[in-house]
Amino acid sequence: QYKSGTKRNLREIAQQLGVSNVVEGSVRRSGDHVRVSVQLIDARTVRHVWGENYDRKVADSVSLQGELARDIADAVGATLSPQEKARVVAKATNNPAAYDAYLRARAIPIGWGFHAEGDVEGAIRLYQEAVKLDPNFTLAWAYLSIAQIESYRLDVQLNAARLAASKDSLDHALALDPNLPEVHLARGYHEQDDTRALAEFRQAEQGLPNSADVIEAIARVQRALGHWDEAVANLQRAIELDPRDVRASNNLALTYCAMRRFPEALATLDRVLAWTPTNARALLTKADALVAIGDLQSAEPLLAKPHVPASRRATYALFQRNYAAAVEILSRALSTETDRDRRDPNDILVLAFSQQLAGDLSAARATYKKAIENFRRELEKNSGAEPFTHAWLGEAYAGLGEAASAIAEGEKAMALLPSSKNPEFGPDLEGEMARIYAQLGDADHAIPMLKRLLRTQSPGAAFLTPATLRLDPIWDRIRNDPRFQELAAEKAR
């Protein structure tokens, strides 16, 4: 982030990072020799505190990072614990090329499901290169398994081969060193039970007490358990450890949105965008937060940025009652998108709804039927165990006016992932059920659900606020009910 050749102010850098001292370094390579020059500077006074040159053969450079950490700790008078000393002198691999591939992979920020910031597949390729060069490289196997399980979760089709590959990589790591903190971190990511996952992450934390990766993983599980305030505290702690960790800041903003704390989300996102003005996740989350409070005008330019999903642009077009634009956006996306594994399966449902609103009832009916075929096919592939697919299937049936089938699918979705067992995503399925009832014009069932959900924390909270009740045409069939109007008139919480 602070490479040479760019204008740098050490005081500003130290302030951004929340530190007093800054390490500057340079690397020069000649043949199989490398010279690393390092100096420690007191950023408050710009005073040179300590400096050293390290001449090594490339083959011996792997251990240099630990040696530097030890020498810098000595220079600032820090005392390393026995555990920290052991980690400093430990060599992860004796293969410099493997270590280089590993470090390049680690520079790619992954590790929070669909909120991942970086090129997950690129990270996987680099980790695979590292373990190919050194099959005994435990750290690389552990992080490879994390990248692979995240790739599996990013895939809306839940590719079984990706899951098997991640388990195989974890097995390699466990066979090499089951007690390594990073291996506990990887085990946590693979745990399906949130309580057991948290226990693995706590084990990792004992060995890596200042690891932002571990602290963010703990926050992830705390969210899943419905411990939102604890998740916020840990994400704030991760940011304190690395103030320029864009992933942690984005996830903090997403957590604030889930908690309906939109001003704090926007403030956090503004800090991220001050560092990285083109960060796609921050731009998208900021647009969502602005719409959540009813500020469509400020959100509109953000939606014109590259990488904004077609489904999001179409949704905002619907909010502006520009049905023709929504149809055009989604029709083009569905006809031209090449990476079908990454497509939002909900796009076809939104297209059908947009066609319905635009008055093209014949096209809408055909698209709803196509959506039903798609969703039923996915359920058959996954033994019917996809709650959100059941919910979307219910909405498709509701679009066709088939009330009994619509309600049955919505109830299946909530039974598969009830809020009592999953306080993070369970409420979002209740929100899908409320949409089904609204499409059917059933205000008596929809409105009590909406009243409760407006006071509930969940990842979908930004899409269910008093402002979105006023904007979203999905609620039009129950809009004139005084009870609905009372909810829509509330101030955002």
N, C-alpha and C positions, 0 to 999 in steps of 0.2 A: 504493500500500500504506500510505502514511503521510499520508493526507489530513487537512486541517484539520477541526476539529469533533470529533475523537477524541482521547482522552488519549494524549499522546506524551511519551516520555522520550528526549531526544537521546543521552544516554550509552548507553541500551539499544539504540537504533536503530543507533548507530555500531558497537556491539559485534556486533549481528546481521549487519551488513553488512561487518564487518572493516575499517573505515575510521577515520581520525582526525578528518576534517572532514566536515561535513554541509552540503548546500546546501538552503536553504529558499526557496520562491518563491511568488508569487501572481500571478494574471492578472486584469486588469479590462478589460472591453471597453465602449466607448461609440461606437455608430455604426460608422464604418469605422476607428476608432482603437483601439489596444490598449496598455495599460501593463503591463509585466512588472517586478515588484519582486523582486530576488534578494538574498540575503545568505548569506555563507559563515561557518560557525560552527565553532570548535574544540570538538568534542564532549567532549573530556577536561576542559576548563575552562569550557565553555559561554561562551567568549569570542568576541565578534564580530570576525571577521578582515577582512571586506570586504563591501561592499554597493553596489548600484547600481540605478537605475530606468531602464528602457528604454521610450521612447515611440515607437511605430511605427504606420504605417498597416497595416491587416490585410494588404494586398497585399504589404507589405514584410517581413512577420513570418516568412516561410519561412527566411530566412537568420539569424534571431535565435539559433537553437540553436547554430550554429557560432560566432557572436560571443560567446555566453555561455561556451562551452567555452574559447575563446582567453583571455577575460578572467579566468576562474577559474584557468586554468593560470598566468597571469601572477601572480595574487594569491598562489598557493602556491609560486611560484618554480620551477614545472616548465618544462622546456625541450621544446618540441615539435619533432619531426623535420621535415624538409622535406615528407616524405610526409604526416605528420599535419597540418601547416599547410595543405597543399593540400586535404585532405579537410574541414578545418574551414571553409574559405572557399567550398568548392564548394556550389552550390545544386542540389539534386536536381530541383526543379521551381519554376517561377514561379507556380504555381497554388495558392493557400492551401487551397482546398477539396479539391483532389487530395491535397495533403500531409496534410490532416486525415484523410481516408479511409485513406491509407497508414499513418499512425501508429496509428489505431484497429485496423487489421488486424495491424500488427506486435505489438500488445499481446496478441494471441491466440497462445498457445504451441503451435506446430505444428513438425513437422520430424523426427519419429523414427518413421516408419511407423505400425504399429498401436499404438504406445505414445503417440500424440499425446494431449495433454491438453485441447485446446480445440475450439472449434467450427470445424472446417476449412472447412465450406461457408460459414459466416459470414465467415471471412477471405477466401475467394475472392470473395464478393460485394463486399467493401470494396475489394480490390485491383482488381477489374473497374471499380468506380466511379472509382478513381484514374486508371486508364489511359484511361478514357472521357473524363475531364475533361482529361487531358494525355497524348495518345498517345506523347509523347516521354519519358515518365517511366520511365527505365531501371530504377531500383530497384524500382518497382512491378511492372514486367513480370517481373523476375527472381524476386521473391518470390511473384508470382502463379503462376509456373511451378512453384515448389517446393510451394506449397499444392495445386496441381492434381495433381502427381505423387503427393503424399501421399494425396489423396482417391482417386486410382486404386488405390493400394496398400491403403487401408483397405477398399475394396470387394471383398468376397470373390468377386464375379463378375468382377472385373477388366474393368470397362467400357472398351471400346476408344475410345469418344468422349472419355472423360476423359483418356486417354493422349494422344490427338491434340491436345486442347486444351492440355495442358501443353507439348507440343512446339512448338505454335504460339506460345505465350507466350515460351518460351525463344528461339525464332527472332527474335521482336521485340527481345528484350533483346540478343541477339548482334548484330543489325543496328545497334543504337543505340550500344553500347559493349562490344565483346567483351573488353576488358581490365579492366573494372570487377571488383573482388574479389567482389562479390555475384553477378556473372554467372558467375564461375568456381564459386562455391558452387552456383548453380543447375545448371550443367553437371555437377557432381559428382553431384547427386541424380539426374540422368537417365542417368548411366553405368551400364550393366549389368555391366561388368567392374570388380571391386572395386579392383584395382590402379590402373586409370585414374581411377576416382573419387577415390581417395586423392591422386593427383597433382593433380587439380583442386582438391581441398580444401586442399592444401598451397599452391597458387598463391593461393587466397583468403586463407590465413593470412598470407602475406607482406604483403598490404595491410591485413589486419584482425587483427593479432597478439593483440589482447585481446578478440576477439569470442567470446562463449560459444557463439553459433550455429555458428561455424566449428569450434571445438574439439569441440563435441558431434558435429558431422558427422564429424570425423576419428575420434572414438571409435566411432561407428557402424560405419565401415568396418573399423576394427581388430577389432571383434567379429566381423564377417563373415569376416575373414581368420584368425580364431582367435587373435588377439593380445590375449588377455583382460586381462593385467596392464597393458598399455599403454592399453587402453580405460579401465580403472579410473583410471589416473593422469590421463588427460585429462578424464574426468568430474569428478574431484576438483578439477582446475585450473579447470574451468568454474564449479564451485560457489564456489571461492575468489574468482573474479571477480564472481560474483553469488550470494551465499549464499542469497538468497531465490528462486533459480531453481528452482521446484518441478519443472519438467520434467527438469532435469539430475539432481536428487536422486532422482526416481522412476526414472530410467534407470540411475543408479548402483545403486539397490536391485535393480532387475531384473538387472543385470549380476552383482551379488553372488549373487543366486539362481541364475543360470546357472552360476556358479563353485562352487556349493554352500557359499557362505560365508553361511549363514543368520543367524547372530547379527549380523554386520555389516549385512546387509540390514534386519533388524528395527530396529537402532539408527538407521539412516538414515531409515527410514519413520516412526519415532517423532518424529524432528525435523520431517519434512514435516507430519505430523498435528498437531504442536504449533502450526504456523503456519496450516494449513488443515485443520481437523478433518473436513471433509466431502469431501475430495479422493477421488474415486471410484477413481482408479488406485492411490493409496497404500493405501486400505482393502482393495482386492482383492489387491494384491501382499502385503500383510501377512497376509491370510488364507491365501494360498498358502504363504507362508514358514512360518507356524505349523503348517499341516497337514504340510508337508515334514518337520518335526521331530516330528510325531505329536501336536501339541497341538490336538486338535479342539475342546476345551472353550473355549479362548481364541479360536479362529477363529469359533465359532458366532455370537456377537453381531455380528461384522463382516459376516457373510453376510446379515444381516437389513437391512443398509443399502440405501437406494435405489440403483438403477443396477447392482446386482450381476447379471451375466448369469444367465439361467435355467440354462444349461448348467453353470455353476459350482455353483449351489445344488443342482442335481440330482446332480452328481458327489459332493458332500459328503454328500448323503443316502444315496447308494450306499455311501460309506465307513462310514456309520453303520448299514448294512444295513437301511435304511428304504426298501425297494424301492417300496412303494406311494406314498410321498411323492415319490420321483424320477419315477415315472410321472405323477403328478398335475402336478408342476411343468412337465415338458416337454410334456405333452399340452395344458395350458393355454397355454403359450408358443407352441407351434406352431399353435394354432388361433386365437390372438388377435393375434399379432405382425403389425403392418402394414408395417413397413419391411423387406420381404423381402430387399432388397439387402444389409442389414447383419446378417442372421441368420447364426448360426454353422451352416455346412452339416453339422457333425458332430452337431447336436442330434438329428436323426432316428435316427442310429446309436445314440446313448446311450439314446434312448427304447426302441428295439428291445431293447437289452441289459437295460434295467430291466424291461421286460415279461417277458422271458425269466426273469430272476431272481425276479420276482413270481409265476411259475408260469402266466402267461397265454401259453402257447406258440403258440396260434393267432394272437393279436394280434401277438406278437413276429415270427412268420414273415411275416405280412403287412407289418409295418413294415420288416423287413429287405429284403423284395422292393421296397418303395417306395423305400428308401434306394438300392438298386442302380440303380433307374430314374433317380433324381435324379443320382447320381454319373456314370452312363454318359452322361447328357445333357450334363452339364458337361464331360466329357472330349471329347465330340463338338464342343462349341462352341469348345474350346481346343486342338483337334488332338491331344488326348491328352497334352499337355505339362504337366499339373498333378500333381506327384509326391504331394502330400498327398491329392489326390482318389483317386489309384490306391491309396494306403494305406488310406483309409477304405473304398473299394470292397472291398479285400481283407478288411477286418474284417467287412463285411456278409456276404460269402461265407462267412467262417469261422463267423459266427453261424448260418448255415444248414447248416453242416457240409460245405460244398463245398470240401474241402481243396485240391485241385489249383488251382482258380480263385483261392482265397484267397492261396495261396503265390505264384502267378504275378503277381498284382497287387502284392503286397508287394515282390517282387523288381524289378518295373518301377519302383516308386517309388524304391527305393534306387539303381537304375541311372540314373535321371533326375537325382538329386541326391546323389551319393555323398559320404561324409564327407571323402574325399581331396580333393574339389574344393570342398566347402562345409562347412568345419569348424564353422560356426555351426548350421545347420539339418539337415545330413546325419545327425548322431546321433539327432535326433528321429524321423527316418524309420526308423532302425534300431529305435528304441523301438516304433514302430508295428508293425514286423515281429515283434518279440518278443511283442507283444500277440496278433498273429495266431496265432503258434505256441502261445501259452498257451491261447487259445480252442480250439484243436484238440487240446489235451492233449499237445503235443509238447515235453516237458521237455528232451530232449536238445538241441534247437535253441534253445529260449527261454533256458535258464539261462546258457549261455556268453555270449549276447548281453547279458543283464542284468548279469552279472559285470563285463563290460567297460564298459557304459554307466554303472554306478554310480560309475565313476571318470572319467567324461567330462563335460566342460563343454558345456552347450547351453541354449537358452531353455527347454526342457522339463525341465530338471534337477529343478525343484521337484516335479514329478509322478512322479519316479522316484527314490525314496530308500528306505532300509530301512524307514522308517515307512510309506510308501505301499505298499510291497510287502506289509506286514502288513494294511493297511486295504483295499486295492482288490480287489473281488471278481473282477476280470478274471483274477487269478492263481490262482483257486481250484482249477482243474483240475490245476495243478502244485504246489499248496501243500504237499502232504505229502512231496514229494521232499526228502530231507535236504540236498541241495545248495541248494535254494531256501530252506529254513529257515535255513541258515547265512548266506545273503545278507541275509535279513530280520532276522536277529539283530544285524547289524552296527550300529555307531553311525554317525549321520550324519556325513559328512565335511565 
